[in-house]
Amino acid sequence: MPMNQNPTPFAQPAQIESKNLDIVKDQMYHEALAYKKCTVYSQFFTEQPLKDMANNMAQHHKQHFDALQNYLNSHQ
């Protein structure tokens, strides 16, 4: 490609619109809160199946939070 041409528009991720950024940040807050709640609940349960379920749910929400964080990092 000659030097005077612009690279393809897909060379870098597009910036996130303000409204969409607010939505992602709000969802991250909810995922973090759900993770925290599930972690706390798992400490209160005495039956192992309930503890395991709460821990699995905590990890599920952590994975969602991490995915959203990675999405944000890829659009900086």
VOGU-3710 file (C-alpha; in Angstrom, 3 decimals, decimal comma):
1> mpmnqnptpf> 0,000/0,000/0,000  1,418/3,426/-0,898  2,373/5,655/2,008  -0,168/8,366/1,144  -3,212/6,131/1,629  -4,972/5,791/4,969  -4,946/2,368/6,616  -8,185/0,433/6,670  -10,766/1,725/9,132  -10,485/-1,587/10,994
11> aqpaqieskn> -6,848/-1,085/11,929  -7,823/0,079/15,420  -11,069/-0,452/17,325  -13,499/2,424/17,199  -14,023/4,545/20,261  -17,040/3,651/22,360  -19,846/6,198/22,302  -20,585/7,878/25,610  -23,997/6,260/25,987  -22,574/2,792/25,306
21> ldivkdqmyh> -19,690/3,426/27,680  -22,181/4,264/30,425  -24,057/1,030/29,722  -20,884/-1,060/29,904  -19,758/0,668/33,102  -23,181/0,110/34,646  -23,093/-3,569/33,707  -19,593/-3,880/35,183  -20,881/-2,418/38,438  -23,695/-4,972/38,549
31> ealaykkctv> -21,358/-7,868/37,758  -18,943/-6,754/40,496  -21,799/-6,446/42,978  -23,165/-9,881/42,072  -19,679/-11,367/42,473  -19,302/-9,795/45,902  -22,750/-10,973/47,042  -22,166/-14,535/45,879  -18,782/-14,607/47,610  -20,336/-13,398/50,871
41> ysqffteqpl> -23,237/-15,838/50,580  -20,852/-18,750/50,072  -19,240/-17,962/53,426  -22,586/-18,163/55,238  -23,805/-21,429/53,730  -23,076/-24,531/55,784  -24,086/-27,163/53,223  -21,356/-27,867/50,673  -23,642/-27,984/47,604  -24,883/-24,468/48,421
51> kdmannmaqh> -21,344/-23,218/49,015  -20,270/-24,697/45,673  -23,236/-23,163/43,869  -22,511/-19,702/45,312  -18,817/-20,000/44,419  -19,689/-21,087/40,870  -22,037/-18,134/40,522  -19,316/-15,802/41,841  -16,877/-17,099/39,221  -19,538/-16,708/36,530
61> hkqhfdalqn> -19,992/-13,022/37,410  -16,220/-12,503/37,629  -15,844/-13,906/34,114  -18,500/-11,498/32,841  -16,768/-8,591/34,596  -13,398/-9,602/33,127  -14,902/-9,901/29,638  -16,365/-6,403/29,908  -13,033/-5,069/31,194  -11,220/-6,673/28,256
71> ylnshq> -13,759/-5,146/25,881  -13,121/-1,695/27,330  -9,361/-2,168/27,187  -9,553/-3,167/23,523  -11,368/0,089/22,671  -9,025/2,587/24,261
//
